[in-house]
């Protein structure tokens, strides 16, 4: 799971909902940026400044953490500092990461809506109403958008129009879709877990649906004989070359499983603990990267505070590094550097670790809890910060990836647990106040 204890989080979430203010925030940072003058009414965009010189809308971020390796990397970078361009009020707190393709940015919200917006203006292209809230990030492929609502419906929508191609309930009593879908080889893969309080604790599993028809192709339980537990809270990572799916599992399994993409056959199974006694879920999604010898590894963080690097072929631990009390987010990996964020008691820290050995290069203190996964563009690290399950401060930190120095803090005055989506000239992120924010990235 993604937090302290499920019951504490459920209570915090209820309190937060009861006292949630209307969408609205101003923007402050360590460098001057324009102000967001309040918030537009629900369903409308607030344009901050003229975009006649805005960056190109080219580039894409079509799924959680960028691609199926989940490494959070932007191939090119036009700049690093953020300038607010526009905001859009969805009407509900946003946990899902935005996704971007073909000049549209898509935002899934906890008020049951999925909205497509023009990158440059925030103008609504279409808006879809689902059967329940969205907590996971949609995925785009071949003109279709796949989105999983928390109460167990998987949707395939026309990405240009929002028209429903198909809808499939999970058919699992009590099963929840917190997991972000992954689309590969004609399949849509999504994990199933319990409700936040895990009452009842259902049998965790990975489902595979036909991407064109929605027909279920296969399912595999994470626990032997379909025993309760082992929920998949996070997003699968996929090695397309070898046809392997990697999923992280929750209590009482607390590990990573490697499965064949074709039929879900188990290849290997690693556990972070011999016996779960302290809620040590691997709730964060795995990320894939190559070591110096060209061998693929799986990087994953756990609620035991360790970042693990596993041999992708065997599941054997290559190295592990303790960075915090808990880790809730996926790491970002590029060119021999692994960037991870760990949570302390009421704060957090981002780390640059040597991807080959796990040896730290630098540590950067963050005076807030962090649940979102970092993104890396060139020599710039972007961190969405703020306590996901309570009111308070938050925003986006811009950090020099080589040194760990803070370059800018875009203060949204609202916790941000939505992992940022980054294009060569843009950054998009959702906040707890219900706003989707669009920033241009310029030097």
Secondary structure as UniProt FT lines:
FT   HELIX           6..18
FT   TURN            42..43
FT   STRAND          45..47
FT   TURN            52..53
FT   TURN            64..65
FT   TURN            68..69
FT   STRAND          73..74
FT   STRAND          81..89
FT   STRAND          99..101
FT   TURN            102..103
FT   STRAND          104..108
FT   TURN            110..111
FT   STRAND          113..118
FT   TURN            119..121
FT   STRAND          124..129
FT   STRAND          139..141
FT   TURN            142..143
FT   STRAND          144..149
FT   TURN            150..152
FT   STRAND          153..158
FT   TURN            159..161
FT   STRAND          164..169
FT   TURN            173..174
FT   STRAND          182..184
FT   TURN            185..186
FT   STRAND          187..193
FT   TURN            196..197
FT   STRAND          205..210
FT   TURN            211..213
FT   STRAND          216..221
FT   HELIX           224..226
FT   STRAND          237..239
FT   TURN            240..243
FT   STRAND          244..248
FT   TURN            251..253
FT   STRAND          255..260
FT   TURN            261..263
FT   STRAND          266..271
FT   STRAND          287..290
FT   TURN            292..293
FT   STRAND          296..301
FT   TURN            303..304
FT   STRAND          306..311
FT   TURN            312..314
FT   STRAND          317..322
FT   STRAND          332..334
FT   TURN            335..336
FT   STRAND          337..343
FT   STRAND          348..354
FT   TURN            355..357
FT   STRAND          360..366
FT   STRAND          375..377
FT   TURN            378..379
FT   STRAND          380..385
FT   TURN            388..389
FT   STRAND          395..400
FT   TURN            401..403
FT   STRAND          406..411
FT   STRAND          421..422
FT   STRAND          426..430
FT   TURN            432..433
FT   STRAND          435..442
//
